[in-house]
Amino acid sequence: MPETDIPHEKDHHVPDEHQRQRVGGWMPVDQRIHHNWLKEQVKHVDKNPKELHPALKEFEALVKGSPKLRMLSQAMFEEIPHRGPYARDPVGHKQIRDFDHLLQVLNHIMGQGPGFTEHQAQMGLVGVPMNATLDWPMATPSGYAFFLDSDLNKGLKKVLNAWGKFLMSEESAKVLTKHKTGWFGELAIHDIVTVANDATGPDSKLTFEKCFKCEPSHPTYGYKSWDAFFTRELQDGYRPTASPEDDNIVANACESKPFNLQHNVKLVDEFWTKGNKYSLIDMFASKEVAAPFEGGTVYQAFLSALSYHRWHTPVSGVVKKAFVADGTYFSEKISSAIVNTNDAALSKAGLTNSQSYIAHLATRAVIIIEADNKDIGLVGFVGIGMDEVSTCEITVKEGQHIKKGDQAGMFHFGGSSHTLTFQKGVNISGFPKAGQTINVPVRSHLATVRKPNH
């Protein structure tokens, strides 16, 4: 199973009873870090109550105006076990008490950019604060039903759009400081550069400014908002395209760790059950788009919290389709449910399996490319949003000819996962092994295509 991408983790012993695997490094591997972070948010909210953001007021009315959603919003908190690690405050109460309390915490989160705190720097990173807030309730049976509801997700989208607007504002750049707990403080810069250097290769000693376009003399490195920082561009010449003139070499679309490789994928399959199955019609949100890939190969990899979050084209060719399919925002596989687990940790398998699960349900950007290389044919890229990280921007257009390595789009406010799908009969091999702990560099050699076997 892939390890989390947290540089500080290797310097600390984490007792098993506190450990929970966090794919991609978006959440701390030590539950105590998560607990302490959430405790701080709750403490602030309880001492400083304030009027809900208009988007949250509308969301509250939606939930409370629906008997089904109102019932599920209450039940998902009641189903969180009254035992550790789920209820660890001194008097045995849950940190977030109910739906109304949840709204207050979300209200607090929406007024600030994601920070880099000392707790996070010690052993992990809470890169998606809404996900951290909803981590327990969304892993209950009622939470599973709640976050799958289509009307609920339409309401959530309005909340996330409002927060996204804030994260594009200058106000959100307040967390981009050189203070020891800021994103340009010594700890945060060290972690970001460590992840970049690990992917670059042994003995690499690149600095932040050598990796990314920025203005180091500026207090916020020239980034005018949190989103501008998170969608930072690569420096020219950094992460070169693998064999740019060789159409038999497929380039890596995202700076990411391999998660899964599956052959002979079906048009329709039970992606929500045990295992990492792919259902092409659901992935591509269209039977017409999915049909040419029946029986083909799917490669999936996930992005880490500290990595580069723009996508690049894996092959040269013509863009045939480019669209964003709206989906769920906080739905995870039901095998992640916590009610039947022991006190030590949630199901590690369920958390990992949700990577393939969200490829079918989360908001996703779909780009279909007809490769110049006839031995490749069509290639399907799907950028998969995760939790609040669900704003996928496509920067190529249908009918456009693109060169391998060109930018294709980006995740705003973070990132999650992506898939590349190849048609049946394409003789492609050499993919990196699933489970490796180092990111595969974006635009590097991902796989090789050869003449079809006869």
C-alpha positions as CSV (number, residue, x, y, z in Angstrom):
1,M,0.0,0.0,0.0
2,P,1.4,3.5,-0.9
3,E,2.9,5.5,2.0
4,T,1.9,9.0,2.8
5,D,4.1,11.8,1.5
6,I,5.1,13.5,4.7
7,P,8.8,14.2,5.1
8,H,8.7,14.7,8.9
9,E,7.0,11.3,9.5
10,K,10.3,9.4,9.1
11,D,11.8,11.4,12.0
12,H,9.2,10.3,14.5
13,H,8.0,7.0,15.9
14,V,4.2,6.8,15.6
15,P,2.6,4.2,17.8
16,D,0.3,1.8,15.9
17,E,-2.7,2.8,17.9
18,H,-2.4,6.4,16.6
19,Q,-1.6,5.6,13.0
20,R,-4.0,5.7,10.1
21,Q,-2.8,5.5,6.5
22,R,-3.4,8.7,4.6
23,V,-2.9,8.3,0.9
24,G,-1.2,11.2,-0.7
25,G,-0.2,13.1,2.4
26,W,-3.3,15.2,2.5
27,M,-4.0,14.2,6.2
28,P,-1.5,13.5,9.0
29,V,-0.5,9.9,9.5
30,D,-0.7,10.4,13.3
31,Q,-4.3,10.8,14.4
32,R,-3.2,13.0,17.3
33,I,-2.1,15.7,14.9
34,H,-5.6,15.6,13.3
35,H,-7.2,15.6,16.8
36,N,-5.1,18.6,18.0
37,W,-5.8,20.6,14.8
38,L,-9.5,20.0,15.0
39,K,-9.5,20.8,18.7
40,E,-8.0,24.3,17.9
41,Q,-10.7,25.0,15.3
42,V,-13.5,23.9,17.7
43,K,-12.0,26.0,20.6
44,H,-11.9,29.1,18.4
45,V,-15.5,28.6,17.1
46,D,-16.9,28.0,20.6
47,K,-15.3,31.2,21.9
48,N,-16.0,33.3,18.8
49,P,-19.5,32.5,17.4
50,K,-20.4,34.5,14.3
51,E,-23.1,34.7,11.7
52,L,-22.9,32.0,9.0
53,H,-21.6,32.9,5.5
54,P,-24.6,33.3,3.1
55,A,-23.6,30.2,1.2
56,L,-23.7,28.2,4.5
57,K,-27.1,29.6,5.4
58,E,-28.4,28.4,2.1
59,F,-26.8,25.0,2.7
60,E,-28.3,24.8,6.1
61,A,-31.8,25.6,4.7
62,L,-31.3,22.9,2.1
63,V,-30.4,20.2,4.7
64,K,-33.0,21.2,7.3
65,G,-35.7,21.5,4.6
66,S,-35.3,17.9,3.5
67,P,-36.6,15.2,5.9
68,K,-34.1,12.7,4.4
69,L,-31.0,15.0,4.6
70,R,-32.0,16.3,8.1
71,M,-32.2,12.7,9.3
72,L,-28.9,11.7,7.8
73,S,-27.2,14.9,9.0
74,Q,-28.1,13.9,12.6
75,A,-27.5,10.2,12.3
76,M,-24.0,10.5,10.9
77,F,-22.8,12.1,14.1
78,E,-24.7,9.6,16.3
79,E,-22.9,6.8,14.5
80,I,-19.4,8.0,15.3
81,P,-18.3,5.5,18.1
82,H,-18.1,6.8,21.6
83,R,-14.6,5.6,22.0
84,G,-11.1,6.5,21.0
85,P,-9.7,7.7,18.7
86,Y,-13.1,9.2,17.7
87,A,-14.0,10.8,21.0
88,R,-10.9,11.9,22.8
89,D,-11.6,15.1,24.7
90,P,-11.3,14.9,28.5
91,V,-15.0,14.3,29.1
92,G,-15.6,11.8,26.3
93,H,-17.5,14.1,24.0
94,K,-17.1,14.2,20.2
95,Q,-15.1,17.2,19.0
96,I,-17.8,18.3,16.5
97,R,-21.1,17.7,18.3
98,D,-23.7,17.9,15.6
99,F,-24.6,19.4,12.2
100,D,-25.1,22.9,13.6
101,H,-21.7,22.8,15.3
102,L,-20.2,21.5,12.0
103,L,-21.6,24.6,10.2
104,Q,-19.9,26.9,12.6
105,V,-16.5,25.1,12.1
106,L,-16.9,25.3,8.3
107,N,-17.8,29.0,8.7
108,H,-14.5,29.5,10.4
109,I,-12.6,27.6,7.8
110,M,-14.1,29.6,4.9
111,G,-12.6,32.8,6.3
112,Q,-9.0,31.8,6.0
113,G,-6.5,30.2,3.8
114,P,-5.2,26.7,4.6
115,G,-2.3,27.3,7.1
116,F,0.9,25.5,7.9
117,T,0.9,25.2,11.7
118,E,3.5,23.8,14.1
119,H,1.4,20.7,14.8
120,Q,1.3,20.0,11.0
121,A,5.0,20.7,10.6
122,Q,5.9,18.2,13.3
123,M,4.4,15.1,11.7
124,G,2.0,15.8,9.0
125,L,-0.1,18.3,7.0
126,V,-3.8,19.0,7.1
127,G,-3.9,20.2,3.5
128,V,-7.7,20.1,3.1
129,P,-9.3,21.5,6.3
130,M,-12.9,20.7,5.3
131,N,-11.9,17.1,4.7
132,A,-10.2,17.0,8.1
133,T,-13.4,18.4,9.7
134,L,-15.6,15.9,8.1
135,D,-13.3,12.9,8.4
136,W,-15.3,11.0,11.0
137,P,-18.9,11.7,10.0
138,M,-18.4,11.0,6.3
139,A,-17.0,7.5,7.2
140,T,-20.3,6.4,8.8
141,P,-23.1,4.6,6.9
142,S,-25.4,7.7,7.2
143,G,-22.5,9.9,6.1
144,Y,-22.0,7.7,3.1
145,A,-25.7,8.2,2.1
146,F,-25.6,11.9,3.0
147,F,-22.6,12.8,0.8
148,L,-23.9,10.8,-2.1
149,D,-27.1,12.7,-2.4
150,S,-27.3,14.8,-5.6
151,D,-29.2,17.8,-4.1
152,L,-26.8,17.8,-1.2
153,N,-23.8,18.0,-3.6
154,K,-25.4,20.9,-5.6
155,G,-25.6,22.8,-2.3
156,L,-22.1,21.9,-1.3
157,K,-20.8,23.1,-4.7
158,K,-22.1,26.6,-3.8
159,V,-20.3,26.5,-0.5
160,L,-17.1,25.4,-2.1
161,N,-17.4,28.0,-4.8
162,A,-17.7,30.7,-2.2
163,W,-14.6,29.4,-0.4
164,G,-12.8,29.1,-3.7
165,K,-13.6,32.8,-4.4
166,F,-12.0,33.7,-1.1
167,L,-8.9,31.6,-1.9
168,M,-8.4,33.6,-5.1
169,S,-8.4,36.9,-3.0
170,E,-5.5,38.8,-1.6
171,E,-6.9,38.2,1.8
172,S,-6.1,34.5,1.5
173,A,-2.4,35.3,0.9
174,K,-2.0,36.1,4.6
175,V,-0.8,32.5,5.2
176,L,1.9,32.9,2.6
177,T,4.5,34.3,5.0
178,K,8.1,33.7,6.0
179,H,7.1,33.2,9.6
180,K,8.2,29.8,11.0
181,T,4.7,28.5,10.6
182,G,4.0,30.2,7.2
183,W,4.2,28.6,3.8
184,F,7.5,30.3,3.1
185,G,8.9,29.6,6.6
186,E,11.9,27.2,6.9
187,L,9.8,24.1,7.7
188,A,7.3,24.5,4.9
189,I,9.8,25.4,2.2
190,H,12.0,22.5,3.4
191,D,9.1,20.0,3.0
192,I,8.0,21.3,-0.5
193,V,11.6,21.3,-1.8
194,T,12.3,17.8,-0.3
195,V,9.3,16.4,-2.2
196,A,10.5,18.0,-5.4
197,N,14.1,16.9,-5.0
198,D,13.1,13.3,-4.1
199,A,11.3,13.1,-7.4
200,T,14.2,14.8,-9.3
201,G,16.7,12.1,-8.2
202,P,19.4,11.2,-5.7
203,D,21.6,14.1,-4.4
204,S,19.3,16.8,-5.9
205,K,19.7,20.1,-4.1
206,L,17.3,22.4,-6.0
207,T,15.7,25.4,-4.2
208,F,12.1,26.5,-4.3
209,E,13.0,29.3,-6.7
210,K,14.8,26.9,-9.1
211,C,11.8,24.7,-9.2
212,F,8.9,27.2,-9.4
213,K,8.3,30.7,-10.9
214,C,8.3,33.1,-8.0
215,E,9.7,36.4,-6.6
216,P,11.7,35.4,-3.5
217,S,12.3,39.0,-2.5
218,H,8.5,39.6,-2.2
219,P,6.8,38.8,1.2
220,T,4.5,36.3,-0.5
221,Y,7.0,35.3,-3.2
222,G,4.9,37.2,-5.7
223,Y,1.8,35.1,-5.3
224,K,-1.3,37.3,-4.9
225,S,-3.5,34.6,-3.4
226,W,-3.5,31.1,-1.9
227,D,-4.7,29.7,-5.2
228,A,-1.9,31.4,-7.1
229,F,0.6,29.7,-4.8
230,F,-1.0,26.3,-5.1
231,T,-1.2,26.5,-8.9
232,R,2.4,27.8,-9.1
233,E,4.1,27.2,-12.5
234,L,7.3,25.3,-13.1
235,Q,10.5,27.2,-14.0
236,D,11.4,27.0,-17.6
237,G,13.6,23.9,-18.2
238,Y,12.6,22.2,-15.0
239,R,10.8,18.9,-15.5
240,P,11.7,18.6,-19.3
241,T,9.4,16.5,-21.5
242,A,10.7,12.9,-22.1
243,S,11.8,12.3,-25.7
244,P,9.8,15.2,-27.1
245,E,10.2,14.0,-30.7
246,D,9.5,10.3,-30.0
247,D,5.8,9.6,-30.2
248,N,6.3,6.1,-28.8
249,I,7.2,7.5,-25.4
250,V,4.2,8.5,-23.2
251,A,4.9,11.3,-20.7
252,N,3.6,11.4,-17.1
253,A,0.6,13.8,-16.9
254,C,0.9,14.7,-13.2
255,E,3.6,14.8,-10.6
256,S,2.3,11.8,-8.8
257,K,2.7,8.4,-7.1
258,P,1.5,5.2,-9.0
259,F,-1.6,3.7,-7.4
260,N,-3.0,1.1,-9.7
261,L,-2.7,-0.5,-13.2
262,Q,-5.6,-2.5,-14.6
263,H,-6.1,-4.2,-17.9
264,N,-9.2,-5.4,-19.8
265,V,-11.4,-2.8,-18.1
266,K,-15.1,-3.1,-18.5
267,L,-17.6,-0.5,-19.7
268,V,-19.7,-1.1,-16.6
269,D,-18.4,-2.6,-13.3
270,E,-19.1,-2.5,-9.6
271,F,-16.5,0.1,-8.7
272,W,-18.0,0.6,-5.2
273,T,-17.4,-3.0,-4.1
274,K,-14.2,-4.6,-2.7
275,G,-11.1,-4.2,-4.9
276,N,-10.0,-1.5,-7.3
277,K,-12.3,-2.0,-10.3
278,Y,-12.9,0.6,-13.0
279,S,-16.2,1.3,-14.7
280,L,-15.5,3.3,-17.9
281,I,-19.0,4.7,-18.4
282,D,-18.9,6.2,-14.9
283,M,-15.4,7.4,-15.1
284,F,-15.9,9.3,-18.4
285,A,-19.5,10.3,-17.5
286,S,-20.6,9.2,-20.9
287,K,-21.2,6.0,-22.8
288,E,-20.2,7.6,-26.0
289,V,-16.9,8.8,-24.7
290,A,-16.2,5.5,-22.8
291,A,-17.1,3.0,-25.6
292,P,-13.7,3.2,-27.5
293,F,-11.8,2.3,-24.3
294,E,-13.7,-1.0,-23.6
295,G,-11.2,-3.7,-22.8
296,G,-8.4,-1.2,-22.5
297,T,-5.9,-0.3,-19.8
298,V,-6.3,2.2,-16.9
299,Y,-3.3,3.7,-15.0
300,Q,-4.0,5.7,-11.9
301,A,-1.7,7.8,-9.7
302,F,-2.3,10.3,-6.9
303,L,-0.9,13.7,-6.2
304,S,0.7,14.6,-2.8
305,A,-0.2,17.7,-0.8
306,L,3.1,19.4,-1.4
307,S,3.5,18.8,-5.1
308,Y,3.0,20.6,-8.4
309,H,-0.7,20.6,-9.4
310,R,-0.9,21.4,-13.1
311,W,-1.5,18.7,-15.7
312,H,0.4,18.1,-18.9
313,T,-0.4,16.2,-22.0
314,P,0.9,12.6,-22.1
315,V,1.1,12.4,-26.0
316,S,1.0,14.7,-29.0
317,G,-2.3,14.8,-30.8
318,V,-5.7,16.5,-31.3
319,V,-8.1,17.1,-28.4
320,K,-11.4,15.4,-29.3
321,K,-13.3,16.0,-26.1
322,A,-12.7,18.3,-23.1
323,F,-15.3,18.8,-20.4
324,V,-15.8,18.8,-16.6
325,A,-18.3,16.4,-15.0
326,D,-19.7,17.6,-11.7
327,G,-19.8,15.0,-9.0
328,T,-19.7,14.3,-5.3
329,Y,-17.3,16.1,-2.9
330,F,-17.0,14.1,0.3
331,S,-18.1,10.6,-0.6
332,E,-15.7,7.8,0.2
333,K,-16.1,4.1,-0.2
334,I,-18.4,2.4,2.3
335,S,-15.7,0.0,3.3
336,S,-14.1,3.0,5.0
337,A,-17.0,3.0,7.5
338,I,-15.9,3.3,11.1
339,V,-18.6,1.6,13.0
340,N,-17.3,-1.9,12.7
341,T,-13.6,-1.1,13.1
342,N,-11.6,-1.4,16.4
343,D,-10.3,1.5,18.3
344,A,-6.8,1.4,16.8
345,A,-7.6,2.8,13.3
346,L,-10.0,3.0,10.4
347,S,-9.9,0.5,7.6
348,K,-6.7,1.1,5.8
349,A,-7.9,-0.8,2.8
350,G,-11.1,1.3,2.6
351,L,-9.1,4.5,2.5
352,T,-6.8,3.3,-0.2
353,N,-9.7,1.9,-2.3
354,S,-11.4,5.2,-2.3
355,Q,-8.8,6.4,-4.8
356,S,-10.4,4.3,-7.5
357,Y,-13.9,4.9,-6.1
358,I,-13.7,8.7,-6.5
359,A,-12.5,8.3,-10.1
360,H,-16.2,7.5,-10.9
361,L,-18.1,9.9,-8.6
362,A,-16.0,13.0,-7.7
363,T,-15.8,16.1,-9.9
364,R,-13.5,15.2,-12.8
365,A,-12.0,16.8,-15.8
366,V,-12.2,14.6,-18.9
367,I,-9.8,15.1,-21.9
368,I,-9.7,12.7,-24.8
369,I,-6.7,13.0,-27.2
370,E,-6.4,11.4,-30.6
371,A,-2.6,10.7,-30.6
372,D,-0.5,11.5,-33.7
373,N,1.0,8.0,-33.2
374,K,-1.5,5.6,-34.8
375,D,-0.3,2.8,-32.6
376,I,-1.7,4.6,-29.6
377,G,-5.1,5.8,-31.0
378,L,-7.2,7.5,-28.3
379,V,-5.9,8.4,-24.8
380,G,-8.3,9.4,-22.0
381,F,-7.1,11.7,-19.2
382,V,-9.3,12.1,-16.2
383,G,-8.3,14.7,-13.5
384,I,-10.1,13.7,-10.3
385,G,-11.0,16.3,-7.6
386,M,-10.9,15.3,-4.0
387,D,-13.2,16.7,-1.2
388,E,-13.0,20.5,-1.3
389,V,-10.2,20.1,-3.9
390,S,-12.7,19.7,-6.7
391,T,-12.3,22.7,-9.0
392,C,-10.8,21.3,-12.2
393,E,-9.8,23.8,-14.9
394,I,-9.1,22.6,-18.4
395,T,-6.8,24.9,-20.4
396,V,-7.0,23.1,-23.8
397,K,-9.9,23.2,-26.3
398,E,-11.6,20.6,-28.5
399,G,-10.0,20.6,-31.9
400,Q,-6.7,21.9,-30.7
401,H,-3.4,20.2,-31.6
402,I,-1.2,19.8,-28.6
403,K,2.4,18.6,-28.2
404,K,3.5,16.1,-25.6
405,G,4.3,18.0,-22.4
406,D,2.0,21.0,-23.0
407,Q,-0.1,22.2,-20.1
408,A,-3.6,20.7,-20.2
409,G,-5.2,22.1,-17.0
410,M,-4.9,22.3,-13.3
411,F,-6.4,21.5,-9.9
412,H,-7.4,24.6,-7.9
413,F,-6.9,24.7,-4.1
414,G,-5.0,21.4,-4.1
415,G,-5.3,18.1,-6.0
416,S,-6.2,14.5,-5.8
417,S,-5.7,11.8,-8.4
418,H,-5.7,11.2,-12.1
419,T,-6.1,8.3,-14.6
420,L,-4.8,7.7,-18.1
421,T,-6.8,5.2,-20.2
422,F,-5.5,3.4,-23.3
423,Q,-7.5,1.5,-25.9
424,K,-7.6,-2.3,-26.2
425,G,-4.8,-3.7,-28.3
426,V,-2.4,-0.9,-27.6
427,N,1.0,-2.5,-26.8
428,I,2.1,-0.4,-23.9
429,S,4.4,-1.3,-21.1
430,G,6.9,0.0,-18.6
431,F,4.6,1.8,-16.2
432,P,6.1,2.5,-12.8
433,K,5.3,0.0,-10.1
434,A,2.2,0.8,-7.9
435,G,3.1,1.5,-4.3
436,Q,6.4,3.3,-4.9
437,T,7.0,6.1,-2.3
438,I,8.5,8.7,-4.6
439,N,6.6,10.9,-7.0
440,V,7.1,10.2,-10.7
441,P,8.1,13.6,-12.1
442,V,5.6,15.3,-14.4
443,R,6.5,15.1,-18.1
444,S,9.0,12.3,-17.4
445,H,8.9,8.9,-19.2
446,L,5.8,7.0,-18.0
447,A,5.5,4.1,-20.5
448,T,6.5,2.9,-24.0
449,V,4.3,2.0,-26.9
450,R,5.4,-0.6,-29.5
451,K,3.8,-2.0,-32.6
452,P,0.8,-4.1,-31.8
453,N,1.4,-7.8,-31.3
454,H,0.0,-10.0,-34.0
